[in-house]
């Protein structure tokens, strides 16, 4: 008996969802401010606009990340050099032999 009630509820929910989708489509068609060709053109224009904006933002983010990576690399080299200098000064690390070239 419980399974039948759950199936009936699921059927009612599905029917309500389909009715909502149908009402939305019908309302969109009836209340559309422009015809189909104009609407499609507007959608294409918006898509191109947002693709361009996304591309610009991607380029800006890429540039920003490249700058950050460069600064991080420089900071790492400075920190490494500083730490090696302290370790050598404190006698914890032998001095690196000087290379003739």
Secondary structure, 3 states (H helix, E strand, C coil): CHHHHHHHHHHHHHHHHHHHHHHHHHHHHHHCCCCHHHHHHHHHHHHHHHHHHHHHHHHHHHHHHHHHHHHHHHHHHHHHHHHHHHHHHCCCCCCCCCCCC
